[in-house]
Structure formats: C-alpha cells, structure tokens
Amino acid sequence: MTNGTSFLPDDYVRDARERRSSIFALALFGIVMCAVFAAFLVTNRQWTDVRSAQASVNANTEQAAKEITEMKSLEAMREQMVEKAELARGLLEPVPRSVLLASLVNTMPENLSLLDLELKSEEIKVAKPAGGAKGDPKARRTTTGRMKEPEVAAKPEPVLRRVIVNATGVAPDDLDVSRWMGELSRIPFFSGIRLEVSEEKEVRGKIMRQFRISMRIEPGAAVRGWEGLAALKAPSDPLDRGILKDAAGGMLTATPSHDKDSTVNAHPALLHEGEED
C-alpha cells in the first residue's frame, strides 16, 4: 500500500472538503461582521462624545460671547462715566476754598497779616494735533471729489483750569515773609510760589514790609492723602491776631469783593480797616 491512498469515495472526500471550506468561510464572515459591528459601536460612541463636546463648546462660546458683550457694554458705560466725571471736574475748583483759606491762615506767622487775596482761574488750552482732515482716517474724499463728513462727532474735551493765587499782606520784616513762603512750599497743592513784590510801607506810623506772593494750583492738585489736612483749623479773621490793630484795639473787618469777569474770582477775603473816628 502506498502513502496517500484512500479507500473513501472521491465524491465523499470532495463534499467534506467543500463543507469545511463553507464552515470556515461562514466563521470568517461572522468574525468580520462582528468586528465591523464592534467598530460601528465604538465609532458611534466616539461621535456621540464628539457631538456632546461640541454642544458644550458651543454653549461655552455663546456664554463667553454674552459675557464679552456685557463687558464691552460696561466698559463703554465706564468710559462715558469717566468722560462725564472729567467734564464735571473741569467745572470745579481743584482745591475747596475753605481748605485753601485754612491752609493760608494756619501757616501764617503770628506777626503777618493779609490785606488782599485774589484768586484767578485760567483755562489751560491743550494744543490740538496739526493735520486736520489729513490725520482723520474717517474723512475721505468721495468719487465726486467732496470731502466726506466724519461719521462720529468729536467728543468734548475736558476743561482744565489753573488757579492763580495772589496774596498781598504786611509783615514787620522779610524774615516772616520768607518763613511763610517756606511753610506754603510744604503744602502739596501749591506750586510756583514766588515773591512778586516786597517794599517798605508806613502803616499807622510804623515801617512795615508790604509784599505780594503768587502761587499756582494746578488742575491735578488734590487734597486727599495730605497728612496736614486733618490738622487744619477753621480760619478766623487773620487781622484778629495780626499787627494791624489800632492802638484802641479796633477790629478790622473782611468784606468780599466781586469782579465782573466770570473767569476771575477776585478778593474773596479783601481785608480793610473798619470805620475810624
């Protein structure tokens, strides 16, 4: 007997081989279909997660857009409030007059008296950039050659005002005047303190030094944070303690004087001698 010899009929062997091939093909098909189905389930789960993440991102984007819109609206309101505050600040004096007078009176030497106090308010004009329409990108020429009007009207600029203070008084000598100037230089809202005039003058038979001191209060001056503010006392009549009382002890009064110029507040504390004889 030789190897490979079979006693089974050829039809049976062929049928058995076809059955094995069919079973193997069915098994392989089932495995492939299971793999495809598993891949579909995994992919579908991933797409579900992606859609959920996309919906979350969209919701967060919409919320962020709303918050940005609200923030821009609040920022615009803040800018408007700041502009209004700057405009209102330009209409007010940087230092209240009560604080100004108290600062002057509290720092005066004992033998020094004021005769005249003048306050002038001058507007500080800020130079506008040259160029006009050339520097404005909104002002363009149309096809007809006419200048196109700017789309947005120019915003009003805040008015900056500087207060000039001129104080005229008398003192026994220049030492009291220089001492007062030294005290004024320690006050933070005074700047440009300068002695304009100092000359001899006879007052009630005494040789005195009549002086005039000028100083400035800039728009950015502020009294907040000044340590000496709490120590200021309410100003009283300076002549009540000065050297200009007459021999009989007559009081000197203070009367206000009004200037017709709206930009000048002159002589708010003009001091003169009371009625004599």
ROTORMAR-456198 format. One record per residue (C-alpha): residue number from 0; x negated, y, z negated. Coordinates in nm, 3 decimals. Each point is the difference from the previous one (the first is absolute). Example, Ala and Ser with C-alpha at 12.3 -4.5 7.8 and 13.67 -1.06 7.14 Angstrom:
% residues 2
+-----+---------+---------+---------+
: seq :       X :       Y :       Z :
+-----+---------+---------+---------+
:   0 :  -1.230 :  -0.450 :  -0.780 :
:   1 :  -0.137 :   0.344 :   0.066 :
+-----+---------+---------+---------+
% end
This chain:
% residues 277
+-----+---------+---------+---------+
: seq :       X :       Y :       Z :
+-----+---------+---------+---------+
:   0 :   0.000 :   0.000 :   0.000 :
:   1 :  -0.140 :   0.343 :   0.096 :
:   2 :   0.033 :   0.323 :  -0.203 :
:   3 :   0.301 :   0.223 :   0.088 :
:   4 :   0.219 :  -0.284 :   0.106 :
:   5 :   0.356 :   0.039 :  -0.133 :
:   6 :   0.277 :  -0.246 :   0.004 :
:   7 :   0.271 :   0.273 :  -0.023 :
:   8 :   0.191 :   0.088 :   0.307 :
:   9 :  -0.110 :   0.308 :   0.182 :
:  10 :   0.346 :   0.159 :  -0.023 :
:  11 :  -0.002 :  -0.031 :  -0.375 :
:  12 :  -0.345 :   0.154 :  -0.031 :
:  13 :   0.098 :   0.288 :   0.230 :
:  14 :   0.320 :   0.067 :  -0.195 :
:  15 :  -0.184 :  -0.004 :  -0.331 :
:  16 :  -0.255 :   0.246 :   0.134 :
:  17 :   0.274 :   0.235 :   0.123 :
:  18 :   0.177 :  -0.020 :  -0.335 :
:  19 :  -0.319 :   0.091 :  -0.186 :
:  20 :  -0.058 :   0.292 :   0.238 :
:  21 :   0.358 :   0.121 :  -0.045 :
:  22 :  -0.024 :  -0.026 :  -0.380 :
:  23 :  -0.332 :   0.189 :   0.001 :
:  24 :   0.144 :   0.268 :   0.230 :
:  25 :   0.308 :   0.040 :  -0.220 :
:  26 :  -0.214 :   0.023 :  -0.313 :
:  27 :  -0.226 :   0.258 :   0.163 :
:  28 :   0.302 :   0.197 :   0.121 :
:  29 :   0.147 :  -0.005 :  -0.350 :
:  30 :  -0.329 :   0.122 :  -0.148 :
:  31 :  -0.024 :   0.280 :   0.256 :
:  32 :   0.361 :   0.104 :  -0.061 :
:  33 :  -0.055 :   0.001 :  -0.376 :
:  34 :  -0.310 :   0.214 :   0.046 :
:  35 :   0.191 :   0.239 :   0.226 :
:  36 :   0.284 :   0.022 :  -0.250 :
:  37 :  -0.242 :   0.058 :  -0.289 :
:  38 :  -0.176 :   0.270 :   0.204 :
:  39 :   0.339 :   0.159 :   0.072 :
:  40 :   0.088 :   0.001 :  -0.369 :
:  41 :  -0.337 :   0.153 :  -0.096 :
:  42 :   0.022 :   0.259 :   0.277 :
:  43 :   0.357 :   0.088 :  -0.089 :
:  44 :  -0.101 :   0.040 :  -0.365 :
:  45 :  -0.287 :   0.224 :   0.103 :
:  46 :   0.229 :   0.208 :   0.220 :
:  47 :   0.244 :   0.031 :  -0.288 :
:  48 :  -0.281 :   0.125 :  -0.223 :
:  49 :  -0.114 :   0.240 :   0.274 :
:  50 :   0.352 :   0.139 :   0.047 :
:  51 :   0.037 :   0.039 :  -0.376 :
:  52 :  -0.335 :   0.180 :  -0.022 :
:  53 :   0.095 :   0.219 :   0.296 :
:  54 :   0.330 :   0.091 :  -0.163 :
:  55 :  -0.186 :   0.085 :  -0.323 :
:  56 :  -0.253 :   0.210 :   0.193 :
:  57 :   0.280 :   0.181 :   0.185 :
:  58 :   0.179 :   0.071 :  -0.326 :
:  59 :  -0.321 :   0.128 :  -0.158 :
:  60 :  -0.070 :   0.213 :   0.309 :
:  61 :   0.346 :   0.154 :  -0.011 :
:  62 :  -0.035 :   0.067 :  -0.373 :
:  63 :  -0.344 :   0.152 :   0.057 :
:  64 :   0.140 :   0.214 :   0.284 :
:  65 :   0.277 :   0.127 :  -0.229 :
:  66 :  -0.253 :   0.077 :  -0.273 :
:  67 :  -0.225 :   0.181 :   0.249 :
:  68 :   0.297 :   0.203 :   0.124 :
:  69 :   0.095 :   0.090 :  -0.356 :
:  70 :  -0.362 :   0.086 :  -0.081 :
:  71 :  -0.022 :   0.226 :   0.308 :
:  72 :   0.326 :   0.165 :  -0.102 :
:  73 :  -0.129 :   0.055 :  -0.354 :
:  74 :  -0.330 :   0.130 :   0.138 :
:  75 :   0.187 :   0.247 :   0.222 :
:  76 :   0.209 :   0.112 :  -0.297 :
:  77 :  -0.317 :   0.036 :  -0.206 :
:  78 :  -0.163 :   0.214 :   0.270 :
:  79 :   0.310 :   0.219 :   0.017 :
:  80 :   0.000 :   0.040 :  -0.379 :
:  81 :  -0.371 :   0.084 :   0.002 :
:  82 :   0.055 :   0.258 :   0.275 :
:  83 :   0.289 :   0.155 :  -0.192 :
:  84 :  -0.209 :   0.002 :  -0.317 :
:  85 :  -0.287 :   0.169 :   0.184 :
:  86 :   0.237 :   0.260 :   0.144 :
:  87 :   0.154 :   0.060 :  -0.342 :
:  88 :  -0.344 :   0.018 :  -0.158 :
:  89 :  -0.094 :   0.279 :   0.238 :
:  90 :   0.289 :   0.207 :  -0.135 :
:  91 :  -0.109 :  -0.039 :  -0.361 :
:  92 :  -0.295 :   0.153 :  -0.177 :
:  93 :  -0.277 :  -0.254 :  -0.071 :
:  94 :  -0.026 :   0.112 :  -0.364 :
:  95 :   0.303 :   0.117 :  -0.202 :
:  96 :  -0.025 :   0.361 :  -0.107 :
:  97 :   0.054 :  -0.088 :  -0.363 :
:  98 :  -0.309 :  -0.224 :   0.012 :
:  99 :  -0.191 :   0.267 :   0.193 :
: 100 :   0.078 :   0.274 :  -0.252 :
: 101 :  -0.066 :  -0.229 :  -0.295 :
: 102 :  -0.337 :  -0.098 :   0.150 :
: 103 :  -0.098 :   0.364 :   0.046 :
: 104 :   0.113 :   0.115 :  -0.342 :
: 105 :  -0.135 :  -0.296 :  -0.196 :
: 106 :  -0.348 :   0.040 :   0.147 :
: 107 :  -0.025 :   0.378 :  -0.047 :
: 108 :  -0.251 :   0.124 :  -0.258 :
: 109 :   0.147 :   0.180 :  -0.296 :
: 110 :  -0.111 :   0.348 :   0.106 :
: 111 :   0.113 :  -0.028 :   0.361 :
: 112 :   0.336 :   0.124 :   0.128 :
: 113 :   0.175 :  -0.021 :   0.335 :
: 114 :   0.136 :   0.306 :   0.174 :
: 115 :   0.122 :  -0.153 :   0.322 :
: 116 :   0.052 :  -0.351 :   0.136 :
: 117 :   0.069 :  -0.041 :   0.370 :
: 118 :   0.095 :  -0.322 :   0.176 :
: 119 :  -0.014 :  -0.021 :   0.377 :
: 120 :   0.118 :  -0.301 :   0.196 :
: 121 :  -0.154 :  -0.040 :   0.344 :
: 122 :   0.074 :  -0.266 :   0.256 :
: 123 :  -0.286 :  -0.215 :   0.121 :
: 124 :   0.027 :  -0.043 :   0.372 :
: 125 :  -0.138 :  -0.328 :   0.131 :
: 126 :  -0.157 :   0.025 :   0.344 :
: 127 :   0.189 :  -0.212 :   0.252 :
: 128 :  -0.202 :  -0.218 :   0.240 :
: 129 :  -0.061 :   0.165 :   0.334 :
: 130 :   0.119 :  -0.157 :   0.322 :
: 131 :   0.379 :   0.037 :  -0.034 :
: 132 :   0.172 :  -0.226 :   0.249 :
: 133 :  -0.327 :  -0.155 :   0.115 :
: 134 :  -0.044 :  -0.173 :  -0.329 :
: 135 :   0.361 :  -0.114 :  -0.016 :
: 136 :   0.044 :  -0.335 :   0.177 :
: 137 :   0.379 :   0.046 :  -0.003 :
: 138 :  -0.018 :   0.320 :   0.205 :
: 139 :  -0.047 :  -0.129 :   0.353 :
: 140 :   0.073 :   0.135 :   0.344 :
: 141 :   0.292 :  -0.144 :   0.189 :
: 142 :   0.014 :  -0.068 :   0.373 :
: 143 :   0.142 :   0.352 :   0.057 :
: 144 :  -0.304 :   0.155 :  -0.164 :
: 145 :   0.183 :   0.130 :  -0.306 :
: 146 :  -0.127 :  -0.059 :  -0.346 :
: 147 :   0.197 :  -0.264 :  -0.181 :
: 148 :   0.127 :   0.104 :  -0.339 :
: 149 :  -0.136 :  -0.189 :  -0.302 :
: 150 :   0.237 :  -0.270 :  -0.114 :
: 151 :  -0.039 :   0.070 :  -0.371 :
: 152 :   0.010 :   0.347 :  -0.153 :
: 153 :  -0.303 :   0.106 :  -0.200 :
: 154 :   0.032 :  -0.053 :  -0.373 :
: 155 :  -0.020 :   0.309 :  -0.221 :
: 156 :  -0.335 :   0.035 :  -0.169 :
: 157 :  -0.006 :   0.058 :  -0.377 :
: 158 :  -0.077 :   0.355 :  -0.102 :
: 159 :  -0.320 :   0.034 :  -0.203 :
: 160 :  -0.023 :   0.302 :  -0.227 :
: 161 :  -0.292 :   0.137 :  -0.196 :
: 162 :   0.060 :   0.220 :  -0.304 :
: 163 :  -0.237 :   0.290 :  -0.055 :
: 164 :  -0.015 :   0.121 :  -0.362 :
: 165 :  -0.136 :   0.348 :  -0.075 :
: 166 :  -0.033 :   0.083 :  -0.368 :
: 167 :  -0.082 :   0.357 :  -0.107 :
: 168 :  -0.086 :   0.077 :  -0.360 :
: 169 :  -0.230 :   0.175 :  -0.242 :
: 170 :  -0.263 :  -0.129 :  -0.240 :
: 171 :  -0.257 :   0.158 :  -0.232 :
: 172 :  -0.289 :  -0.128 :   0.214 :
: 173 :  -0.086 :  -0.231 :   0.288 :
: 174 :  -0.083 :  -0.281 :  -0.241 :
: 175 :   0.369 :  -0.061 :  -0.077 :
: 176 :   0.077 :   0.008 :   0.371 :
: 177 :  -0.267 :  -0.257 :   0.084 :
: 178 :   0.112 :  -0.216 :  -0.291 :
: 179 :   0.357 :   0.005 :   0.131 :
: 180 :  -0.121 :  -0.089 :   0.349 :
: 181 :  -0.190 :  -0.293 :  -0.149 :
: 182 :   0.314 :  -0.124 :  -0.173 :
: 183 :   0.201 :   0.038 :   0.321 :
: 184 :  -0.255 :  -0.202 :   0.196 :
: 185 :   0.076 :  -0.300 :  -0.225 :
: 186 :   0.363 :  -0.002 :   0.111 :
: 187 :   0.023 :  -0.246 :   0.292 :
: 188 :   0.264 :   0.179 :   0.209 :
: 189 :  -0.194 :   0.329 :   0.015 :
: 190 :  -0.261 :   0.040 :   0.273 :
: 191 :  -0.200 :   0.283 :   0.152 :
: 192 :  -0.012 :   0.199 :  -0.325 :
: 193 :  -0.168 :   0.328 :   0.077 :
: 194 :  -0.051 :   0.335 :  -0.168 :
: 195 :   0.120 :   0.261 :   0.246 :
: 196 :  -0.036 :   0.321 :  -0.200 :
: 197 :  -0.161 :   0.095 :  -0.329 :
: 198 :  -0.023 :   0.365 :  -0.095 :
: 199 :   0.004 :   0.223 :  -0.301 :
: 200 :   0.324 :   0.169 :  -0.094 :
: 201 :   0.109 :   0.202 :  -0.298 :
: 202 :   0.299 :  -0.143 :  -0.184 :
: 203 :   0.132 :   0.202 :  -0.295 :
: 204 :  -0.332 :   0.165 :  -0.050 :
: 205 :  -0.199 :  -0.324 :   0.023 :
: 206 :  -0.232 :  -0.102 :   0.280 :
: 207 :   0.125 :  -0.337 :   0.130 :
: 208 :  -0.082 :  -0.225 :   0.292 :
: 209 :   0.288 :  -0.026 :   0.246 :
: 210 :  -0.031 :  -0.308 :   0.220 :
: 211 :   0.185 :  -0.189 :   0.266 :
: 212 :  -0.043 :  -0.376 :   0.042 :
: 213 :   0.128 :  -0.194 :   0.300 :
: 214 :   0.055 :  -0.373 :   0.022 :
: 215 :   0.181 :  -0.247 :   0.222 :
: 216 :   0.243 :  -0.286 :  -0.054 :
: 217 :  -0.028 :  -0.237 :   0.294 :
: 218 :   0.302 :  -0.198 :   0.133 :
: 219 :  -0.143 :  -0.327 :  -0.130 :
: 220 :  -0.040 :   0.129 :  -0.355 :
: 221 :   0.187 :  -0.193 :  -0.267 :
: 222 :   0.037 :   0.032 :  -0.374 :
: 223 :   0.072 :  -0.367 :  -0.058 :
: 224 :  -0.285 :  -0.182 :  -0.161 :
: 225 :  -0.157 :   0.316 :  -0.139 :
: 226 :  -0.101 :  -0.068 :  -0.359 :
: 227 :   0.039 :   0.363 :  -0.102 :
: 228 :   0.366 :   0.016 :   0.101 :
: 229 :   0.126 :  -0.138 :  -0.331 :
: 230 :  -0.209 :   0.252 :  -0.195 :
: 231 :   0.154 :   0.303 :   0.171 :
: 232 :   0.210 :   0.224 :  -0.218 :
: 233 :   0.297 :   0.202 :   0.114 :
: 234 :  -0.130 :   0.336 :   0.122 :
: 235 :   0.083 :   0.299 :  -0.212 :
: 236 :  -0.047 :   0.365 :   0.075 :
: 237 :  -0.377 :   0.030 :   0.065 :
: 238 :  -0.003 :   0.357 :  -0.121 :
: 239 :   0.135 :  -0.116 :  -0.332 :
: 240 :  -0.343 :  -0.129 :  -0.084 :
: 241 :  -0.218 :   0.223 :   0.220 :
: 242 :  -0.188 :   0.321 :  -0.050 :
: 243 :   0.246 :   0.228 :   0.174 :
: 244 :   0.220 :   0.073 :  -0.302 :
: 245 :   0.011 :   0.359 :  -0.093 :
: 246 :  -0.109 :   0.127 :  -0.335 :
: 247 :   0.357 :  -0.005 :  -0.130 :
: 248 :   0.039 :  -0.365 :   0.096 :
: 249 :   0.239 :   0.072 :   0.285 :
: 250 :   0.095 :  -0.303 :   0.205 :
: 251 :  -0.072 :  -0.026 :   0.372 :
: 252 :   0.273 :  -0.157 :   0.208 :
: 253 :   0.002 :  -0.207 :   0.317 :
: 254 :   0.241 :   0.064 :   0.282 :
: 255 :   0.027 :  -0.188 :   0.331 :
: 256 :  -0.052 :   0.176 :   0.329 :
: 257 :   0.154 :  -0.130 :   0.324 :
: 258 :  -0.162 :   0.036 :   0.339 :
: 259 :   0.208 :   0.028 :   0.315 :
: 260 :  -0.232 :  -0.238 :   0.186 :
: 261 :   0.147 :  -0.349 :  -0.022 :
: 262 :  -0.344 :  -0.159 :   0.017 :
: 263 :  -0.137 :   0.191 :  -0.297 :
: 264 :   0.114 :  -0.043 :  -0.357 :
: 265 :  -0.164 :   0.307 :  -0.144 :
: 266 :  -0.045 :   0.098 :  -0.360 :
: 267 :   0.199 :  -0.271 :  -0.180 :
: 268 :  -0.160 :   0.118 :  -0.323 :
: 269 :  -0.080 :   0.368 :   0.057 :
: 270 :  -0.103 :   0.139 :  -0.330 :
: 271 :   0.034 :   0.367 :  -0.083 :
: 272 :   0.002 :   0.211 :  -0.304 :
: 273 :   0.329 :   0.068 :  -0.175 :
: 274 :   0.148 :   0.340 :  -0.051 :
: 275 :  -0.221 :   0.237 :  -0.190 :
: 276 :   0.084 :   0.313 :  -0.188 :
+-----+---------+---------+---------+
% end
